[in-house]
Amino acid sequence: MSRKLKKQTLMWGGGVPMALGVALAAVQLTATEAKAIGYRRPVDLVICLDTSGSMTALIDSARAKIWDIVNELASASPAPQLRVGLLTYGTPGNSRGDSGWIVRHTDLTDDLDTVYAKMMAMRTAGGDEYVGWVLHDALHTMSWSRDKNALKIVFVAGNESADQARERYDFRHVGETARAWGVFVNAIYAGNRATGMSEAWHEVAAAGGGNYSAIDMSCGTIQIPTPQDDLLYRLNQELNQTYVPYGAHGQAGCANQVAQDANAAKMGVQSLSSRASAKGTALYANAFWDLVDALREGTVKLSDIKDADLPENMRSMNASEREAYIEGMRRARGAVQQQIQEASAERQKFLDAERRKQSGGASLDDAILQALRQQAEQKGFKFGVTVEATVESDGK
């Protein structure tokens, strides 16, 4: 498949050609029909994080629990095609004042390792927090799916008045645009619920047709060990051995995968296990640097790849040996992913039981997971696992 065609099909997800994507967008498919043609319903998720000086705990919460959000979506049916975009705001020096101190770290992408790397590199400072402006940029600078069945969601989190820079971009008007475009806007205030309402954060959610939640930033960094952690750590190491780097991005992609494993480990045992669980799902795919994923998605042909673009151990192989090698890696990966999924299911039962024993405020991931599930169900998704944590929020 050519690069030009690849760019077109990414908009629809799952390697579905654009002409077919247009047709699919006009109809509702049953789960069986969708699976038969390889269609995965797009889920576009944009996260806007305040990186002003008081928000270090919020950023740490996002770093600690982002893989739990991926795992929640992985349990949805029909199968999602997840893309994540990342924006930050509130830190003068990260960008120009005439851009609202807003940084677009990634466009919507299925390269989850790069999103995580950008998140891990964030630093906090400053205090000019332009909520309406960052929402405007989220709407107008991201490559949103054009599929009418796509789930499109923005989460904006912060802890100062949502009316800052209102004269430039009023969140009320931006929210109206979001609703017209079919994008849910969810507002997460890092602090007391009543204070958040006095700072107009509930109005942000009302304007954008989403949920308003108030969270305790420190709750999102709590790590719960489980009996399955050691097994998931070992399986994650085995899984990494099934990746076959190729082309211009191969070695960098492989190195980034290992680096993000290390970053997750820095956040704690729960974060590392959640990442391992996510890597065991279909939402974690690396076709742009891994030959197994690329051949599975049909974005390349093995016969078209130059010897110099293959890993060194494959260069001396003939065509049939190369095919057998990739098939062996595919089978090995499938077997490890199956073990990861089984261990993850047991781990989730343990986590749910432990969280029922705990008391305290809602965390960032609680707020995101509850809104995500509600809005996904409005778009026809169903979930195989229930969310145990309940967030005090205003659903729209």
C-alpha positions in Angstrom: 0.0 0.0 0.0 1.4 3.4 -0.9 2.1 6.1 1.7 -0.6 8.3 0.2 -3.2 5.6 0.6 -2.0 4.9 4.1 -2.6 8.4 5.1 -6.2 8.2 3.8 -7.0 5.0 5.5 -5.8 6.1 8.9 -8.7 8.5 9.1 -11.1 5.5 9.1 -9.1 3.1 11.1 -8.4 -0.6 10.7 -7.1 -0.3 7.2 -10.6 0.3 5.7 -10.3 2.2 2.4 -11.8 5.6 2.4 -14.5 4.8 -0.2 -15.7 2.0 2.1 -15.3 4.2 5.1 -17.7 6.8 3.6 -20.2 4.1 3.1 -19.7 2.6 6.6 -20.1 6.1 8.1 -23.7 6.2 6.8 -24.9 3.0 8.3 -24.9 1.2 11.7 -23.1 -2.1 11.6 -23.7 -5.1 13.8 -20.7 -6.4 15.7 -20.5 -9.5 13.4 -20.7 -7.4 10.3 -18.0 -5.0 11.5 -15.7 -7.9 12.5 -16.2 -9.6 9.1 -14.8 -6.6 7.2 -12.2 -5.6 9.7 -13.9 -2.3 10.5 -12.9 -0.7 13.8 -14.9 2.3 15.0 -12.8 5.4 15.5 -12.3 6.8 19.0 -10.6 10.2 19.0 -9.5 11.3 22.5 -7.8 14.7 23.1 -6.4 15.5 26.5 -5.7 19.1 27.5 -3.6 19.4 30.7 -2.9 22.5 32.7 0.9 22.6 33.3 0.9 25.7 35.6 3.0 25.5 38.7 0.3 24.0 41.0 -0.5 21.0 38.7 2.4 18.6 39.2 0.2 16.1 40.9 -2.3 16.3 38.1 0.4 15.5 35.5 1.7 12.7 37.6 -1.9 11.3 37.8 -2.1 11.3 34.0 1.3 9.6 33.7 0.3 7.0 36.3 -3.1 6.1 34.8 -3.1 6.7 31.1 -2.7 3.0 30.4 -5.8 2.2 32.5 -7.8 4.4 30.1 -6.4 2.4 27.1 -7.4 -0.8 28.8 -10.9 0.4 29.5 -11.4 1.2 25.8 -9.9 -2.2 24.8 -12.9 -3.8 26.5 -15.3 -2.0 24.3 -17.4 -3.4 21.5 -17.4 -2.8 18.5 -13.6 -2.8 18.4 -12.3 0.8 18.7 -9.5 2.4 16.6 -8.0 4.6 19.3 -6.1 7.8 18.5 -4.9 10.2 21.2 -4.0 13.9 20.9 -2.2 15.8 23.6 -2.2 19.6 24.4 -0.9 21.5 27.4 -1.6 25.0 28.5 -0.7 27.4 31.4 3.1 27.5 31.2 4.6 30.7 29.8 8.0 29.9 28.2 6.7 26.7 26.6 5.3 28.7 23.7 4.6 32.2 22.6 2.1 34.5 24.3 0.2 35.0 21.1 -0.4 31.3 21.0 -2.0 31.3 24.5 1.0 29.4 26.0 -0.5 26.3 24.4 1.6 23.4 23.1 0.4 20.7 20.8 2.5 17.8 21.8 0.9 15.3 19.4 -1.9 15.4 16.8 -4.4 12.6 17.1 -2.2 9.4 16.6 -2.4 5.7 17.3 1.3 5.8 18.3 0.6 5.5 22.1 4.3 5.2 23.0 5.0 8.7 21.6 2.0 10.2 23.4 3.3 8.6 26.6 6.9 9.9 26.0 5.5 13.4 25.6 3.5 13.1 28.7 6.5 11.9 30.7 8.6 14.9 29.5 6.1 17.5 30.7 7.2 20.0 33.3 5.1 22.5 35.3 5.6 26.3 35.8 3.7 29.6 35.4 0.0 30.3 35.8 -1.8 31.8 32.8 -4.5 29.2 32.0 -6.7 29.9 29.0 -9.3 27.2 28.9 -11.3 28.6 26.0 -8.1 29.0 24.0 -6.9 25.4 24.5 -10.4 24.1 23.7 -10.4 26.1 20.5 -7.0 24.6 19.5 -8.2 21.2 20.4 -11.1 21.6 17.9 -9.2 23.3 15.1 -5.7 21.8 15.2 -6.5 18.1 15.6 -7.2 15.7 12.7 -10.6 14.6 13.9 -12.2 11.6 12.2 -14.9 12.3 9.6 -16.7 9.0 10.4 -20.2 9.9 11.7 -20.0 6.9 14.0 -16.7 8.1 15.6 -16.6 8.8 19.3 -14.9 12.2 19.7 -14.0 13.4 23.2 -12.0 16.2 24.8 -10.9 16.3 28.4 -9.7 19.6 29.8 -8.2 19.7 33.3 -7.1 22.6 35.4 -7.6 24.6 38.6 -8.0 28.3 37.8 -10.9 30.4 36.4 -12.1 29.0 33.1 -12.9 32.6 32.0 -9.2 33.7 31.6 -8.7 35.2 28.1 -12.4 35.1 27.6 -12.1 38.1 25.3 -10.1 36.0 22.9 -11.8 32.6 23.1 -14.9 32.3 25.2 -15.3 28.6 26.2 -19.1 29.0 25.8 -18.9 29.7 22.1 -16.1 27.1 21.6 -18.3 24.5 23.4 -21.2 25.3 21.1 -18.9 24.6 18.1 -17.8 21.3 19.7 -21.4 20.1 20.1 -22.2 21.0 16.5 -19.2 18.9 15.5 -20.2 16.0 17.6 -17.3 16.4 20.1 -18.0 15.9 23.8 -16.1 18.4 26.1 -15.5 17.2 29.6 -14.2 19.6 32.3 -12.1 18.3 35.2 -11.4 20.7 38.1 -8.4 19.8 40.2 -9.7 20.7 43.6 -12.9 21.3 45.6 -16.1 20.8 43.6 -17.8 24.0 44.8 -14.7 26.0 44.1 -14.6 24.6 40.6 -18.2 25.7 40.0 -17.3 29.2 41.2 -14.6 29.2 38.6 -17.1 28.2 35.9 -15.8 24.8 35.2 -19.3 23.2 35.3 -20.2 25.7 32.6 -17.4 24.4 30.4 -18.9 20.9 30.5 -22.5 22.3 30.0 -21.4 24.2 26.9 -19.6 21.2 25.5 -22.2 18.6 26.3 -19.9 16.7 28.6 -19.3 15.9 32.3 -18.1 18.2 35.0 -15.9 16.5 37.7 -13.9 17.7 40.6 -10.9 15.5 41.6 -8.3 15.0 44.3 -5.1 15.2 42.4 -3.1 13.0 44.8 -5.5 10.1 44.5 -4.5 9.4 40.9 -0.9 8.6 41.9 -1.7 5.8 44.4 -0.3 2.5 43.2 -1.9 -0.8 44.1 0.3 -3.9 43.8 -1.4 -7.2 42.7 -0.4 -10.9 42.7 -0.2 -10.7 38.9 2.4 -8.0 38.7 5.5 -10.3 38.5 3.9 -12.4 35.8 2.9 -9.4 33.7 6.4 -8.0 34.0 7.8 -11.3 32.6 5.2 -11.5 29.9 5.9 -7.9 28.9 9.6 -8.8 28.4 8.6 -11.8 26.3 6.2 -9.6 24.2 9.0 -7.1 23.4 11.0 -9.9 21.8 8.3 -10.5 19.2 8.7 -7.0 17.6 10.6 -6.8 14.3 11.9 -3.3 13.7 12.1 -2.3 10.0 12.6 0.8 7.9 13.6 4.3 8.8 11.7 4.3 12.1 12.4 0.7 13.2 15.3 1.1 15.7 13.9 4.4 17.1 10.5 2.8 17.6 11.9 -0.3 19.3 14.0 1.9 21.6 11.0 4.1 22.4 9.0 1.0 23.4 11.6 0.0 25.9 12.0 3.6 27.1 8.3 3.9 27.8 8.3 0.6 29.7 11.0 2.1 31.9 9.0 5.3 32.3 5.9 3.3 33.4 8.1 1.5 35.9 9.2 4.8 37.4 5.6 5.7 38.1 5.1 2.4 40.1 4.1 -1.2 39.8 0.5 -0.6 38.9 1.4 1.7 36.0 3.9 -0.8 34.6 1.3 -3.6 34.9 -1.4 -1.4 33.3 1.0 -0.7 30.4 1.7 -4.4 30.0 -2.0 -5.1 29.9 -2.5 -2.4 27.3 0.2 -3.9 25.1 -1.7 -7.2 25.2 -4.7 -5.5 23.4 -5.4 -4.6 19.8 -5.2 -0.9 20.7 -1.5 -1.1 21.0 -0.1 -1.3 17.5 3.1 -0.1 15.9 2.8 -0.7 12.1 5.0 2.3 11.3 8.1 0.5 12.8 7.2 -3.1 13.5 7.0 -5.5 10.6 4.6 -7.9 12.3 2.0 -5.2 12.8 2.6 -3.7 9.4 2.0 -6.9 7.5 -1.0 -7.7 9.7 -2.5 -4.3 8.8 -1.5 -4.6 5.1 0.4 -1.4 5.0 3.5 -3.1 3.4 4.4 -6.2 1.5 7.3 -8.2 2.7 8.6 -8.7 -0.9 8.8 -4.9 -1.3 11.1 -4.2 1.6 14.7 -3.7 0.8 17.3 -5.8 2.5 18.8 -2.7 4.2 15.5 -1.9 5.8 15.2 -5.3 7.5 16.8 -6.3 10.8 20.2 -7.8 10.3 19.2 -11.3 11.2 16.6 -11.3 8.3 18.9 -10.0 5.6 20.5 -13.4 4.7 17.1 -15.2 4.7 15.4 -16.1 1.4 11.8 -15.1 0.8 10.2 -18.2 2.3 12.4 -18.1 5.4 11.5 -14.4 5.9 7.8 -15.3 5.7 8.2 -18.2 8.1 10.2 -16.0 10.6 7.5 -13.3 10.6 4.7 -15.9 11.0 6.6 -17.4 13.9 6.8 -13.9 15.6 3.1 -13.3 14.9 2.2 -16.6 16.5 4.5 -16.0 19.5 3.0 -12.6 20.0 -0.5 -13.9 19.9 0.3 -16.5 22.5 1.9 -14.0 24.9 -0.9 -11.5 24.4 -3.4 -14.2 25.3 -1.5 -14.9 28.5 -1.4 -11.1 29.2 -5.1 -10.8 28.7 -5.8 -13.8 31.1 -3.5 -12.4 33.8 -4.9 -8.9 33.3 -8.5 -10.1 33.9 -7.5 -11.6 37.2 -5.5 -8.5 38.1 -8.6 -6.3 37.4 -10.7 -8.4 39.8 -8.1 -7.9 42.5 -7.9 -4.1 41.8 -11.7 -3.7 41.8 -11.9 -5.5 45.2 -9.1 -3.4 46.7 -10.6 -0.1 45.5 -13.9 -1.0 47.1 -12.1 -1.1 50.4 -10.6 2.3 50.0 -12.1 5.7 50.7 -11.2 9.1 49.5 -11.8 11.5 46.7 -12.2 10.9 43.0 -9.0 10.7 40.9 -8.2 11.9 37.4 -8.7 8.4 35.9 -12.0 8.0 37.8 -13.3 11.1 36.1 -12.0 10.2 32.7 -13.2 6.6 32.8 -16.7 7.5 33.9 -17.2 10.1 31.3 -15.6 8.0 28.6 -17.9 5.1 29.3 -21.0 7.2 29.4 -20.3 8.9 26.2 -19.1 5.8 24.4 -22.4 4.1 25.3 -24.2 7.0 23.8 -22.4 6.2 20.6 -23.4 2.6 20.7 -20.3 1.0 22.4 -20.7 -1.7 25.0 -18.2 -2.7 27.7 -17.3 -6.1 29.0 -16.0 -4.9 32.4 -17.7 -2.5 34.8 -16.1 0.5 36.2 -16.0 0.1 40.0 -15.1 3.7 41.0 -17.9 6.2 41.0 -17.2 9.9 40.4 -19.3 12.7 41.6 -20.0 14.4 38.3 -22.7 16.1 36.3 -23.4 13.9 33.2 -25.1 15.6 30.3 
